[in-house]
Amino acid sequence: MIPIEIPPNTVMLRGVGYDSNIYLFRDGEEGLIVDTGTGVYWHRYFEVFEREDYIRGLKRVIILSTHEHFDHVGGNRRFKEFFERMGLEVSFAAHEVAAEVLEKGDDYVILSYAYGRKFAPQRVDLFIKDKDVLRIGRKELIVIHTPGHTAGSICIYEPKEKLLFTGDTLFKGSVGRTDLPTGDFKDLITSLEKLGGIEVDIALPGHGRPILDWKKNLKDLQKYLGVIE
């Protein structure tokens, strides 16, 4: 597995199999893990983290779920256990809607059954909402609630680097489907309009390649969805 380094703070690991992409955002002794995949290939990601010294010197990590689907949250426990064995302080974070689903272990919404698995209820330490700020070292990342793919979907924005983690709200050339539990097409359209007001140099989606042509990609998606002509 070849990591993609996005200076100065981010490493991207492309998801294996059905896994989401997994990101490490770091500043100093604190880190943010964005999504954890299904948990099947967790060891492959940590082999890279250790081999490349990406996690050396970390003392605190927040594991953030961009939404409540199994291909993004199934590895949460594995990641937590690994970091805690290294002596790190670990917290889980999710939008308050997604957090309730994760704490209930609601397989209908989480879709773990589609992967032949069951999601054990987990405690979420940080119930976050729109416009909240996550502090990682000296960096501040802004929570943007973007329902549509799921009711608890969020994007995370670092304004100084103009870096946006989009989860499954949108990808390069496509958007997250809205025909699954708690999905809503009208909400997705509204979320895309909200994101249109943000200056983005690079967007990092839950699946697929980074988005380098943010404005064009977003405009093309809105045209495809019939929002604009």
C-alpha positions in Angstrom: 0.0 0.0 0.0 1.4 3.4 -1.1 0.3 6.3 1.1 -0.5 9.6 -0.5 1.0 12.5 1.5 -0.8 15.8 1.3 1.6 18.4 3.0 1.8 19.6 5.6 -0.6 17.7 7.8 -2.4 14.9 6.0 -1.9 11.3 4.8 -4.4 9.4 2.7 -4.6 5.6 2.6 -6.8 4.3 -0.3 -9.5 1.9 1.0 -8.9 -1.8 0.4 -11.8 -3.9 -0.8 -15.1 -2.3 0.4 -13.3 0.0 2.9 -13.6 3.8 2.8 -10.5 5.8 2.3 -8.7 6.4 5.6 -7.0 9.7 6.5 -4.7 10.8 9.2 -4.6 14.6 9.9 -1.9 15.5 12.4 -0.5 18.5 14.1 2.2 18.0 16.8 1.2 15.4 19.3 -2.5 15.2 18.3 -4.1 13.4 15.4 -7.4 13.0 13.7 -8.3 9.7 12.0 -11.1 10.3 9.4 -13.0 7.0 9.0 -11.8 3.5 9.6 -13.2 1.2 6.9 -14.9 -2.1 7.6 -12.3 -3.3 10.0 -11.3 -6.2 7.8 -8.0 -4.7 6.6 -7.2 -2.5 9.6 -3.7 -4.2 10.0 -2.7 -3.1 6.5 -3.3 0.5 7.3 -1.3 0.3 10.6 1.6 -1.4 8.9 1.9 1.8 6.8 1.4 4.1 9.7 4.2 2.4 11.6 6.5 1.8 8.7 6.4 5.5 7.6 6.5 6.8 11.2 3.3 8.7 10.7 2.1 8.1 14.3 5.4 8.4 16.1 5.1 10.9 18.9 1.3 11.1 19.0 -0.3 11.3 22.4 -3.9 11.9 21.6 -6.1 10.8 18.7 -9.7 11.5 17.7 -11.4 8.9 15.5 -14.0 10.8 13.5 -16.8 9.1 11.5 -18.0 11.2 8.6 -21.3 9.2 8.7 -22.8 6.1 10.1 -22.2 3.4 7.3 -20.3 0.3 8.1 -17.6 0.8 5.4 -16.6 3.9 7.4 -17.1 2.8 11.0 -16.5 -0.9 11.0 -12.9 -0.5 12.0 -13.5 1.9 14.9 -12.9 -0.6 17.6 -9.8 -2.0 16.0 -8.3 1.4 15.6 -9.1 2.3 19.2 -7.6 -0.9 20.5 -4.4 -0.4 18.5 -3.9 3.2 19.6 -4.6 2.4 23.2 -2.0 -0.4 23.1 0.5 2.3 22.1 -0.5 4.3 25.1 -2.5 7.0 23.3 -5.6 8.8 24.5 -8.4 7.9 22.1 -11.8 9.6 21.6 -14.6 8.8 19.1 -16.4 11.7 17.4 -19.5 11.8 15.1 -22.3 14.1 14.3 -25.0 13.9 17.0 -27.4 12.1 14.6 -24.8 9.5 13.6 -23.5 9.2 17.2 -27.0 8.0 18.4 -27.1 5.4 15.6 -23.6 4.1 16.6 -24.4 4.0 20.3 -27.5 2.0 19.5 -25.7 -0.3 17.1 -28.5 0.2 14.6 -27.6 -2.3 11.9 -30.5 -1.2 9.7 -28.9 2.3 9.3 -25.3 1.2 9.7 -25.8 -1.5 7.0 -23.4 -3.9 8.6 -25.7 -6.8 7.5 -24.8 -6.0 3.9 -21.2 -7.0 4.7 -22.2 -10.2 6.5 -21.4 -8.6 9.9 -22.9 -7.1 13.0 -22.0 -3.7 14.5 -21.6 -3.8 18.3 -22.9 -0.6 19.9 -20.1 1.8 20.8 -19.8 4.8 23.0 -19.2 8.1 21.2 -17.3 10.6 23.3 -17.9 13.8 21.2 -21.4 14.5 19.8 -20.6 17.2 17.3 -22.9 19.4 15.2 -22.8 22.0 12.4 -20.2 24.7 12.9 -18.5 23.0 15.8 -14.7 23.2 15.9 -12.4 20.3 16.4 -8.9 21.3 17.6 -6.0 19.1 16.6 -2.8 20.6 18.0 -2.9 24.2 16.8 -5.2 23.5 13.9 -9.0 24.1 13.9 -11.3 22.0 11.8 -14.9 23.1 11.2 -17.7 20.7 11.2 -20.2 21.1 8.3 -23.4 19.1 8.6 -24.2 17.8 5.1 -27.2 15.4 5.3 -28.4 13.7 2.2 -26.3 10.5 1.9 -27.3 9.9 5.5 -28.9 12.1 8.1 -25.7 12.2 10.1 -23.3 13.0 7.3 -20.6 15.7 7.8 -17.7 17.3 6.0 -14.7 18.6 7.9 -13.0 21.8 6.7 -9.5 23.2 7.6 -9.8 26.8 6.4 -6.1 27.7 6.4 -5.1 24.9 4.1 -8.5 25.0 2.4 -8.7 21.3 2.9 -12.1 19.5 3.0 -12.9 15.9 4.0 -16.1 15.1 2.2 -17.0 11.6 3.4 -19.6 10.2 1.0 -21.4 13.5 0.5 -19.6 13.9 -2.8 -16.7 12.3 -4.8 -14.8 13.2 -7.9 -17.5 13.0 -10.6 -20.3 11.6 -8.4 -22.3 12.0 -5.2 -23.3 9.6 -2.4 -26.5 7.7 -3.1 -29.6 8.7 -1.3 -31.8 5.6 -1.5 -30.4 4.0 1.7 -31.9 4.4 5.2 -32.0 8.1 6.3 -30.9 9.2 2.8 -32.7 12.2 1.3 -32.1 13.6 -2.2 -33.4 17.1 -1.4 -31.2 17.3 1.7 -28.2 16.3 -0.5 -29.0 19.2 -3.0 -29.1 21.6 -0.1 -25.8 20.3 1.3 -24.1 20.7 -2.1 -25.3 24.3 -2.2 -23.9 24.9 1.3 -20.5 23.5 0.2 -20.5 25.8 -2.9 -19.8 28.7 -0.6 -16.5 27.3 0.6 -13.0 27.9 -0.9 -11.4 24.5 -1.3 -7.9 23.7 -2.7 -8.2 20.0 -2.2 -11.1 17.8 -1.2 -10.6 14.3 0.2 -13.6 12.0 -0.4 -14.6 8.8 1.4 -13.9 6.8 -1.7 -11.8 7.4 -4.9 -9.3 10.0 -5.8 -8.7 13.5 -4.3 -10.6 16.3 -5.9 -8.3 19.0 -7.2 -10.7 20.9 -9.4 -13.2 21.6 -6.6 -15.4 24.3 -8.3 -15.6 22.5 -11.6 -16.4 19.2 -10.0 -19.1 20.7 -7.9 -20.6 22.6 -10.8 -20.6 19.4 -13.0 -22.4 17.5 -10.2 -25.0 20.2 -9.8 -25.6 20.1 -13.6 -25.9 16.3 -13.6 -28.4 16.5 -10.7 -30.4 19.1 -12.5 -29.8 21.8 -9.9 -28.3 24.3 -12.4 -28.3 24.4 -16.2 
